[in-house]
Amino acid sequence: MSDESSRRDFVKGSAAGLGLLIARPQQVRGAQANSALSVGVIGCGNRGLYVGGIFAKHEFAKVTAVCDIYEDRFAAAEKRFAGARRYRAFTDLLASDVDAVLIATPAYLHPEHFEAAVAARKHIFMEKPAAVNAAGCRRVTEAARKADKTRRITVDYQQRYGADYRRAQGVVKSGELGAIKMVRAAWLGGGPAIKTGHAAAEERVRNWFFYRELSGDIFDNLACTFQFADGMVFSYSANQFRTPGGFQDVSETFICEKGAVNVSRQGYTIWRDKQAPERVETKHDITEDAVREFIQGARTGKIENAGFAAAESTLTAVMALEAIVSGSEMTWDRISRA
């Protein structure tokens, strides 16, 4: 699997791809180690306010600017970020003196907003996915290539930054349990609520998640199988409706030669031959982990450019989406050229 083009052979069904690969930060000198990071929030929806709120609570960050197109979202932002300047155009916020931006706009806007933030030479923390189609993934990759090497770029695939996810990954990568033979993952537990009470002209943006061309993926339920070049199989299933009784399964399981690891936002469990399972309950909020590492890195020069990995991860999901829509197998080489 060292060849990038042979990472994924084909996918059956439909799904969104995920992974636990972690970019290794490069070490560079920073100039902000003794000052708080000023942050602009682009997109003041639920996610923007939540993640922006984590930034605002950090002792070395301050939300000083917000951007949206709806008055009710400005009102909500002003309650959360007192004194923050208001911008209706994201380009105006990017032209301001903020050090960093949180991009929390609808997914279909991510490539455009990411390109602009790179051009403005800001530190970037962007919500996932990187895009909603293959063309958008290419735009993010190209923009990442042009990024200022002194700026930190993080995409909010929180599991890659979660402390306990990293510990579980370390066990798998160490070889202690032998080679990975099979991977299973699921997101079973529902999706966001439908927003109401807005003008008809605002429907598609207010409820962007429920439009495939705006979100990239919206199905009642789905399943897919990825097969790697070495024959390893990764199966994935998900739903976008509330399950009766509150059932949830949002986790990843790695079946190895000499044991297995299951990891979720509640913690992880390790099974080893002839031993009782080792269970660890997490005490970490993975989004807080991601934001904290971003702030520290931007201030001290611990730089990463996650644009490349984010575009590849998103393209994996797009590959699965194309398979379910077309009803046929989709290869990595084909989706890479789409």
KEKE-3310 file (N, C-alpha, C; in steps of 0.2 Angstrom, whole numbers, plus 5000, padded with zeros to 4 digits):
npx = (5004:5011:5011:5003:4992:4987:4980:4967:4957:4943:4926:4911:4894:4889:4896:4905:4922:4934:4948:4963:4975:4988:4995:5012:5018:5029:5044:5045:5050:5041:5031:5022:5022:5021:5009:4991:4981:4972:4956:4945:4928:4921:4906:4893:4884:4878:4889:4899:4898:4899:4913:4920:4917:4925:4937:4936:4936:4949:4965:4974:4969:4957:4941:4939:4932:4918:4908:4894:4879:4866:4855:4850:4860:4871:4866:4866:4880:4885:4881:4889:4902:4907:4909:4915:4920:4908:4906:4899:4904:4915:4927:4931:4933:4944:4953:4956:4964:4965:4973:4970:4958:4942:4934:4918:4908:4894:4897:4899:4905:4918:4930:4931:4932:4943:4953:4954:4957:4970:4976:4976:4985:4982:4982:4973:4959:4948:4932:4926:4918:4932:4928:4914:4914:4924:4931:4931:4939:4951:4954:4956:4968:4977:4977:4982:4995:5000:5001:5007:5021:5024:5012:4999:4988:4974:4962:4946:4945:4942:4946:4958:4966:4962:4966:4965:4961:4973:4981:4976:4978:4991:4994:4989:4997:5010:5012:5011:4999:5000:4998:4985:4970:4957:4945:4932:4919:4907:4894:4881:4867:4861:4857:4858:4845:4831:4830:4818:4806:4812:4814:4808:4817:4829:4830:4839:4852:4850:4847:4857:4864:4855:4854:4861:4871:4876:4880:4887:4884:4870:4859:4846:4851:4866:4879:4895:4909:4926:4941:4957:4973:4981:4972:4965:4950:4939:4924:4910:4896:4882:4869:4856:4846:4836:4838:4827:4825:4837:4849:4866:4880:4895:4910:4926:4933:4947:4953:4965:4980:4983:4974:4962:4956:4945:4938:4931:4922:4919:4929:4942:4944:4955:4958:4968:4976:4972:4970:4962:4950:4957:4950:4948:4941:4937:4942:4943:4938:4937:4936:4940:4953:4958:4957:4965:4978:4979:4980:4991:5001:5000:5004:5017:5024:5023:5020:5008:5001:4987:4979:4981:4980:4966:4959:4962:4956:4942:4940:4940:4928:4920:4922:4916:4903:4900:4900:4888:4878:4880:4878:4888:4905:4919:4935:4950:4959:4951:4942:4951:4954:4942)
npy = (4994:5006:5013:5027:5027:5015:5013:5011:4999:4995:5000:4995:4998:5012:5026:5035:5039:5035:5038:5035:5041:5051:5067:5072:5085:5098:5106:5122:5139:5150:5166:5170:5166:5172:5179:5180:5171:5179:5176:5173:5169:5161:5158:5155:5145:5131:5122:5131:5140:5132:5126:5138:5143:5134:5139:5152:5150:5146:5150:5156:5161:5172:5176:5187:5192:5189:5181:5180:5177:5179:5187:5182:5173:5181:5187:5176:5174:5185:5184:5174:5178:5192:5208:5205:5209:5212:5204:5203:5198:5185:5188:5200:5198:5190:5199:5207:5209:5197:5183:5170:5159:5151:5140:5137:5135:5129:5113:5113:5125:5125:5122:5135:5144:5139:5141:5155:5158:5153:5161:5173:5171:5165:5156:5141:5133:5121:5115:5098:5090:5091:5095:5092:5085:5077:5086:5097:5092:5092:5105:5109:5102:5108:5121:5119:5116:5128:5135:5145:5141:5144:5144:5136:5123:5115:5102:5098:5084:5076:5064:5061:5069:5067:5062:5049:5041:5042:5035:5022:5020:5019:5007:4998:5002:4998:4985:4975:4968:4961:4960:4970:4963:4965:4979:4987:4999:5011:5023:5025:5032:5043:5059:5077:5089:5095:5111:5124:5138:5148:5159:5154:5156:5154:5141:5130:5134:5135:5122:5114:5102:5092:5091:5083:5088:5099:5094:5083:5070:5061:5050:5039:5027:5017:5007:5001:4993:4993:4987:4984:4984:4974:4965:4966:4970:4983:4987:4998:5006:5017:5028:5041:5044:5045:5032:5020:5020:5025:5019:5018:5017:5022:5020:5012:4997:4987:4972:4961:4950:4945:4949:4963:4979:4991:5007:5022:5037:5036:5029:5016:4999:4985:4969:4955:4940:4927:4935:4946:4958:4975:4989:5006:5021:5036:5053:5064:5077:5076:5086:5097:5093:5094:5108:5114:5109:5115:5128:5129:5125:5135:5146:5143:5138:5125:5117:5110:5104:5100:5100:5091:5078:5079:5081:5069:5060:5065:5062:5049:5046:5052:5043:5032:5037:5039:5026:5021:5029:5026:5013:5003:4996:5007:5013:5019:5025:5029:5038:5048:5054:5059)
npz = (5000:4999:4987:4982:4972:4973:4984:4987:4980:4975:4978:4985:4985:4995:5004:5017:5018:5030:5042:5052:5050:5054:5051:5052:5061:5054:5060:5063:5065:5075:5077:5086:5099:5111:5111:5110:5099:5086:5080:5066:5063:5050:5045:5055:5059:5068:5070:5068:5079:5090:5088:5087:5100:5107:5104:5109:5122:5125:5133:5125:5113:5104:5098:5086:5075:5065:5052:5042:5033:5037:5048:5060:5063:5066:5077:5086:5086:5092:5105:5109:5106:5112:5106:5094:5078:5064:5048:5032:5020:5016:5011:5015:5029:5028:5023:5034:5050:5057:5064:5061:5054:5056:5046:5044:5035:5024:5017:5002:5000:5004:4996:4989:4999:5006:4997:4996:5009:5010:5001:5007:5017:5030:5046:5046:5051:5046:5044:5041:5027:5015:5003:4991:4980:4967:4959:4968:4978:4971:4970:4983:4986:4976:4981:4994:4990:4987:4999:5012:5020:5033:5040:5049:5044:5047:5046:5052:5056:5068:5075:5072:5080:5093:5109:5114:5103:5096:5105:5104:5090:5090:5096:5086:5075:5080:5078:5088:5088:5077:5059:5051:5047:5044:5043:5051:5052:5058:5057:5065:5071:5068:5060:5058:5064:5054:5049:5052:5048:5041:5027:5010:5000:5007:5009:5004:5008:5022:5025:5020:5022:5018:5005:4991:4982:4989:5001:4998:5002:5007:5013:5018:5024:5022:5015:5012:5004:5005:4996:4998:4989:4994:4997:5009:5018:5021:5029:5029:5037:5038:5044:5042:5050:5065:5077:5084:5102:5105:5100:5096:5086:5084:5079:5076:5071:5072:5066:5069:5067:5079:5088:5093:5090:5096:5094:5100:5103:5116:5121:5121:5117:5119:5113:5117:5113:5124:5135:5146:5140:5138:5143:5141:5146:5139:5142:5135:5125:5108:5098:5106:5108:5095:5092:5102:5099:5087:5090:5098:5089:5079:5086:5090:5080:5076:5063:5052:5036:5033:5022:5011:5016:5020:5008:5001:5010:5009:4996:4995:5001:4992:4981:4986:4986:4973:4969:4975:4969:4955:4955:4953:4954:4959:4956:4964:4955:4945:4951:4955:4943:4939)
capx = (5000:5015:5009:4997:4987:4984:4978:4960:4955:4937:4921:4904:4889:4890:4898:4909:4928:4937:4954:4966:4981:4990:5000:5017:5020:5035:5046:5048:5050:5035:5032:5016:5022:5020:5003:4985:4979:4965:4952:4939:4924:4917:4900:4890:4879:4879:4896:4904:4897:4902:4920:4922:4917:4931:4943:4935:4938:4956:4968:4979:4965:4952:4937:4938:4928:4913:4906:4888:4874:4859:4855:4849:4866:4875:4864:4869:4887:4886:4880:4895:4908:4906:4914:4918:4918:4904:4907:4895:4908:4921:4934:4932:4936:4951:4957:4957:4971:4965:4979:4968:4951:4939:4930:4913:4902:4892:4903:4901:4909:4924:4936:4932:4934:4950:4958:4954:4961:4977:4979:4976:4990:4980:4982:4967:4955:4942:4928:4926:4923:4936:4924:4908:4915:4931:4934:4932:4945:4957:4955:4959:4975:4981:4977:4987:5002:5002:5000:5013:5024:5024:5005:4996:4982:4971:4955:4943:4944:4944:4948:4966:4969:4960:4972:4964:4962:4980:4984:4973:4981:4998:4994:4988:5003:5016:5013:5010:4994:5001:4995:4978:4967:4950:4943:4925:4918:4900:4891:4874:4865:4857:4860:4855:4838:4829:4829:4812:4805:4816:4811:4809:4823:4835:4830:4844:4858:4849:4847:4862:4866:4850:4855:4867:4875:4878:4884:4891:4882:4864:4855:4843:4856:4871:4884:4900:4915:4933:4946:4964:4977:4984:4966:4962:4943:4936:4917:4907:4889:4879:4862:4855:4839:4836:4837:4823:4828:4843:4854:4871:4887:4900:4916:4930:4936:4953:4954:4972:4982:4984:4970:4958:4955:4939:4939:4925:4922:4919:4935:4944:4945:4960:4958:4974:4975:4972:4970:4955:4950:4959:4946:4950:4936:4940:4941:4944:4933:4941:4936:4945:4960:4960:4958:4971:4984:4980:4982:4998:5005:5000:5008:5024:5028:5023:5016:5006:4997:4982:4975:4982:4976:4959:4957:4962:4950:4936:4940:4938:4921:4917:4923:4910:4896:4899:4898:4881:4874:4880:4877:4894:4911:4922:4942:4953:4962:4945:4939:4956:4954:4935)
capy = (5000:5012:5017:5031:5026:5008:5012:5008:4996:4997:5001:4992:5001:5019:5027:5040:5036:5038:5035:5038:5043:5058:5071:5073:5092:5100:5110:5129:5145:5154:5173:5172:5162:5176:5183:5176:5170:5182:5171:5175:5163:5161:5153:5155:5140:5127:5120:5137:5143:5127:5126:5145:5143:5131:5144:5158:5148:5145:5156:5160:5163:5176:5177:5195:5193:5184:5182:5176:5181:5179:5191:5178:5169:5186:5188:5171:5174:5191:5182:5170:5182:5199:5213:5203:5213:5208:5204:5199:5195:5182:5191:5206:5196:5188:5205:5210:5208:5191:5178:5163:5158:5145:5140:5132:5136:5123:5109:5114:5131:5124:5124:5142:5148:5137:5144:5162:5159:5151:5167:5178:5169:5165:5150:5139:5127:5121:5109:5093:5087:5096:5096:5087:5081:5076:5093:5101:5089:5094:5113:5110:5100:5113:5127:5117:5116:5135:5137:5148:5136:5146:5144:5130:5121:5109:5101:5095:5077:5076:5058:5061:5073:5064:5059:5042:5038:5041:5029:5016:5019:5017:5000:4995:5003:4995:4978:4971:4963:4958:4964:4971:4959:4968:4985:4988:5006:5013:5029:5023:5036:5049:5065:5084:5090:5099:5118:5127:5145:5153:5160:5149:5157:5152:5134:5126:5135:5133:5115:5112:5095:5087:5092:5080:5093:5104:5091:5077:5063:5061:5044:5036:5022:5016:5002:5000:4989:4995:4982:4986:4981:4968:4960:4968:4973:4988:4988:5004:5007:5023:5031:5048:5045:5043:5025:5019:5018:5029:5015:5021:5014:5027:5017:5009:4991:4984:4965:4960:4943:4942:4953:4968:4986:4995:5014:5027:5044:5035:5026:5011:4992:4981:4962:4951:4932:4924:4940:4949:4964:4981:4995:5013:5026:5043:5059:5069:5079:5076:5093:5102:5091:5097:5115:5115:5107:5120:5135:5128:5125:5141:5151:5141:5136:5117:5118:5105:5106:5094:5100:5086:5072:5080:5080:5062:5057:5066:5059:5042:5046:5053:5037:5028:5040:5038:5019:5020:5032:5023:5006:4999:4997:5013:5012:5025:5028:5032:5044:5053:5057:5062)
capz = (5000:4998:4981:4983:4968:4974:4991:4987:4973:4973:4983:4983:4989:4996:5011:5018:5020:5036:5043:5058:5049:5057:5048:5056:5060:5053:5065:5060:5070:5075:5079:5090:5105:5117:5111:5109:5092:5085:5076:5063:5062:5044:5046:5062:5061:5075:5071:5069:5086:5094:5088:5089:5107:5110:5103:5113:5129:5126:5136:5120:5107:5105:5092:5086:5070:5063:5046:5040:5028:5040:5054:5066:5065:5069:5084:5090:5087:5096:5112:5111:5105:5113:5103:5088:5072:5059:5041:5028:5015:5019:5008:5019:5035:5026:5022:5040:5053:5061:5063:5059:5052:5057:5041:5046:5031:5021:5014:4995:4999:5007:4992:4988:5005:5008:4992:4998:5016:5009:4997:5013:5022:5037:5049:5044:5054:5042:5046:5036:5022:5011:4997:4990:4974:4965:4957:4974:4981:4968:4971:4990:4985:4973:4986:4999:4987:4987:5006:5016:5024:5040:5042:5050:5041:5051:5045:5058:5057:5075:5078:5071:5085:5099:5112:5115:5097:5095:5109:5100:5084:5092:5097:5080:5071:5083:5076:5094:5087:5070:5053:5051:5042:5042:5047:5051:5055:5057:5060:5066:5076:5065:5057:5061:5063:5048:5051:5049:5051:5037:5020:5005:4996:5011:5011:5002:5012:5029:5026:5015:5023:5015:4997:4990:4978:4993:5006:4996:5004:5011:5012:5024:5026:5017:5017:5007:5006:5001:4996:4997:4985:4997:4999:5015:5017:5025:5028:5033:5037:5042:5043:5043:5054:5072:5078:5090:5108:5106:5099:5093:5085:5080:5081:5071:5074:5068:5067:5068:5067:5086:5093:5089:5094:5094:5096:5099:5107:5123:5124:5117:5120:5116:5114:5115:5114:5131:5140:5147:5136:5141:5142:5143:5145:5137:5146:5131:5119:5102:5095:5110:5107:5089:5093:5107:5095:5081:5093:5100:5083:5075:5090:5092:5074:5075:5057:5048:5031:5032:5016:5007:5019:5020:5001:5000:5014:5006:4989:4997:5002:4985:4978:4989:4984:4965:4968:4976:4964:4949:4956:4951:4957:4958:4958:4966:4949:4941:4954:4955:4936:4937)
cpx = (5004:5014:5003:4991:4984:4982:4971:4959:4948:4932:4914:4899:4890:4892:4902:4916:4930:4944:4957:4973:4983:4996:5006:5019:5027:5037:5048:5047:5044:5036:5027:5016:5020:5013:4997:4984:4972:4962:4946:4935:4920:4912:4898:4884:4881:4886:4901:4904:4900:4910:4923:4922:4922:4937:4942:4937:4945:4960:4972:4975:4959:4948:4936:4934:4924:4910:4900:4884:4867:4860:4854:4856:4871:4873:4866:4876:4889:4886:4886:4901:4907:4911:4917:4916:4913:4906:4902:4898:4914:4928:4936:4935:4943:4955:4959:4963:4970:4971:4976:4960:4948:4934:4924:4907:4900:4897:4904:4905:4916:4930:4937:4935:4941:4955:4959:4958:4968:4980:4980:4982:4988:4982:4974:4965:4949:4938:4928:4919:4927:4932:4918:4909:4923:4935:4935:4939:4952:4959:4958:4966:4979:4982:4982:4994:5005:5003:5007:5015:5025:5017:5002:4989:4980:4964:4952:4941:4947:4948:4956:4969:4967:4965:4971:4964:4969:4983:4982:4977:4988:4999:4993:4995:5010:5017:5012:5004:4994:4998:4988:4975:4960:4948:4935:4923:4910:4899:4883:4871:4861:4860:4857:4848:4837:4827:4822:4812:4809:4812:4812:4815:4829:4835:4836:4851:4856:4849:4851:4864:4861:4850:4862:4873:4879:4882:4888:4888:4876:4860:4852:4848:4860:4876:4889:4906:4921:4937:4952:4968:4980:4978:4962:4955:4942:4929:4914:4900:4887:4872:4862:4848:4840:4834:4832:4827:4835:4849:4859:4877:4891:4907:4920:4933:4942:4954:4961:4974:4981:4979:4966:4958:4949:4940:4933:4927:4921:4925:4938:4945:4950:4959:4965:4973:4976:4973:4963:4956:4953:4954:4948:4944:4939:4938:4942:4939:4938:4942:4941:4952:4963:4962:4964:4977:4985:4982:4989:5003:5005:5004:5015:5027:5028:5018:5014:5002:4993:4978:4975:4979:4969:4956:4957:4957:4944:4935:4938:4931:4917:4917:4917:4903:4895:4898:4891:4877:4874:4878:4882:4900:4915:4930:4945:4956:4956:4943:4944:4956:4947:4935)
cpy = (5006:5016:5020:5029:5019:5007:5009:5005:4997:4997:4998:4996:5009:5020:5033:5037:5039:5035:5038:5040:5050:5061:5072:5081:5093:5105:5117:5134:5149:5161:5175:5169:5166:5180:5178:5176:5174:5177:5174:5169:5165:5156:5152:5151:5136:5125:5126:5140:5138:5127:5133:5146:5140:5136:5149:5156:5147:5151:5160:5161:5168:5177:5184:5197:5187:5186:5177:5180:5182:5183:5187:5174:5175:5187:5183:5171:5180:5189:5178:5174:5189:5203:5211:5207:5209:5209:5200:5196:5192:5185:5197:5204:5194:5194:5209:5207:5201:5187:5172:5163:5151:5145:5134:5134:5129:5120:5111:5121:5130:5125:5131:5146:5146:5141:5151:5163:5157:5158:5172:5176:5168:5157:5148:5133:5127:5114:5104:5093:5093:5099:5092:5083:5081:5082:5097:5099:5092:5101:5113:5107:5105:5119:5125:5117:5123:5138:5140:5143:5138:5146:5137:5129:5115:5108:5096:5088:5075:5070:5058:5065:5071:5060:5051:5038:5037:5036:5022:5015:5017:5010:4996:4996:5000:4988:4973:4966:4960:4963:4965:4967:4961:4974:4985:4995:5007:5020:5028:5027:5042:5054:5071:5085:5095:5106:5121:5134:5150:5154:5155:5150:5155:5145:5130:5127:5133:5126:5111:5104:5090:5088:5089:5084:5098:5101:5085:5070:5063:5055:5042:5031:5020:5011:5002:4995:4991:4989:4985:4982:4974:4963:4962:4972:4978:4989:4994:5004:5014:5024:5038:5049:5043:5036:5025:5017:5021:5025:5019:5016:5018:5024:5014:5002:4988:4977:4963:4952:4941:4946:4958:4974:4989:5002:5018:5033:5042:5031:5021:5004:4988:4973:4959:4944:4930:4929:4943:4956:4970:4986:5001:5018:5033:5048:5065:5071:5080:5083:5098:5100:5094:5104:5117:5114:5113:5126:5135:5129:5131:5146:5149:5138:5128:5117:5111:5108:5100:5095:5094:5079:5073:5079:5073:5059:5058:5063:5052:5041:5048:5047:5032:5031:5039:5030:5018:5023:5029:5015:5001:5001:5004:5012:5019:5029:5032:5038:5049:5057:5060:5069)
cpz = (5000:4992:4982:4979:4969:4981:4992:4980:4971:4979:4980:4987:4989:5003:5011:5020:5026:5037:5049:5056:5051:5054:5053:5055:5058:5058:5062:5066:5069:5078:5084:5097:5111:5116:5109:5101:5091:5079:5073:5061:5055:5044:5053:5063:5067:5076:5072:5076:5091:5094:5089:5096:5110:5109:5108:5120:5131:5128:5130:5113:5109:5098:5092:5080:5068:5056:5044:5035:5031:5047:5061:5068:5068:5076:5089:5091:5092:5103:5114:5111:5106:5110:5097:5082:5067:5052:5037:5022:5018:5017:5012:5026:5034:5025:5029:5044:5057:5059:5059:5058:5054:5051:5042:5042:5028:5017:5006:4994:5001:5002:4990:4994:5008:5004:4994:5005:5015:5006:5002:5018:5029:5039:5048:5048:5050:5044:5040:5033:5019:5006:4996:4984:4972:4963:4963:4978:4978:4969:4978:4989:4982:4977:4991:4997:4988:4994:5008:5021:5032:5043:5043:5047:5044:5048:5050:5058:5064:5078:5077:5076:5092:5103:5113:5108:5095:5098:5105:5094:5085:5093:5091:5076:5074:5081:5082:5092:5080:5065:5054:5045:5040:5046:5046:5055:5054:5060:5060:5072:5074:5063:5060:5059:5057:5051:5048:5051:5046:5030:5015:5001:5000:5012:5010:5006:5019:5030:5021:5016:5020:5008:4995:4986:4983:4999:5004:4997:5009:5009:5019:5028:5020:5020:5011:5009:5001:5002:4994:4992:4987:4999:5005:5014:5023:5024:5032:5032:5040:5040:5045:5046:5061:5073:5084:5096:5109:5104:5095:5092:5081:5082:5075:5075:5069:5070:5065:5068:5074:5091:5089:5094:5091:5098:5095:5103:5114:5126:5119:5121:5116:5118:5112:5117:5121:5136:5141:5143:5141:5139:5145:5141:5144:5141:5142:5126:5113:5098:5099:5109:5100:5089:5097:5103:5090:5084:5095:5094:5080:5079:5091:5086:5073:5069:5054:5042:5030:5026:5012:5009:5019:5013:4999:5004:5011:4999:4990:4998:4996:4981:4980:4986:4977:4964:4969:4971:4957:4949:4954:4955:4955:4960:4960:4960:4945:4944:4955:4948:4935:4937)
residu = (MET:SER:ASP:GLU:SER:SER:ARG:ARG:ASP:PHE:VAL:LYS:GLY:SER:ALA:ALA:GLY:LEU:GLY:LEU:LEU:ILE:ALA:ARG:PRO:GLN:GLN:VAL:ARG:GLY:ALA:GLN:ALA:ASN:SER:ALA:LEU:SER:VAL:GLY:VAL:ILE:GLY:CYS:GLY:ASN:ARG:GLY:LEU:TYR:VAL:GLY:GLY:ILE:PHE:ALA:LYS:HIS:GLU:PHE:ALA:LYS:VAL:THR:ALA:VAL:CYS:ASP:ILE:TYR:GLU:ASP:ARG:PHE:ALA:ALA:ALA:GLU:LYS:ARG:PHE:ALA:GLY:ALA:ARG:ARG:TYR:ARG:ALA:PHE:THR:ASP:LEU:LEU:ALA:SER:ASP:VAL:ASP:ALA:VAL:LEU:ILE:ALA:THR:PRO:ALA:TYR:LEU:HIS:PRO:GLU:HIS:PHE:GLU:ALA:ALA:VAL:ALA:ALA:ARG:LYS:HIS:ILE:PHE:MET:GLU:LYS:PRO:ALA:ALA:VAL:ASN:ALA:ALA:GLY:CYS:ARG:ARG:VAL:THR:GLU:ALA:ALA:ARG:LYS:ALA:ASP:LYS:THR:ARG:ARG:ILE:THR:VAL:ASP:TYR:GLN:GLN:ARG:TYR:GLY:ALA:ASP:TYR:ARG:ARG:ALA:GLN:GLY:VAL:VAL:LYS:SER:GLY:GLU:LEU:GLY:ALA:ILE:LYS:MET:VAL:ARG:ALA:ALA:TRP:LEU:GLY:GLY:GLY:PRO:ALA:ILE:LYS:THR:GLY:HIS:ALA:ALA:ALA:GLU:GLU:ARG:VAL:ARG:ASN:TRP:PHE:PHE:TYR:ARG:GLU:LEU:SER:GLY:ASP:ILE:PHE:ASP:ASN:LEU:ALA:CYS:THR:PHE:GLN:PHE:ALA:ASP:GLY:MET:VAL:PHE:SER:TYR:SER:ALA:ASN:GLN:PHE:ARG:THR:PRO:GLY:GLY:PHE:GLN:ASP:VAL:SER:GLU:THR:PHE:ILE:CYS:GLU:LYS:GLY:ALA:VAL:ASN:VAL:SER:ARG:GLN:GLY:TYR:THR:ILE:TRP:ARG:ASP:LYS:GLN:ALA:PRO:GLU:ARG:VAL:GLU:THR:LYS:HIS:ASP:ILE:THR:GLU:ASP:ALA:VAL:ARG:GLU:PHE:ILE:GLN:GLY:ALA:ARG:THR:GLY:LYS:ILE:GLU:ASN:ALA:GLY:PHE:ALA:ALA:ALA:GLU:SER:THR:LEU:THR:ALA:VAL:MET:ALA:LEU:GLU:ALA:ILE:VAL:SER:GLY:SER:GLU:MET:THR:TRP:ASP:ARG:ILE:SER:ARG:ALA)
# end
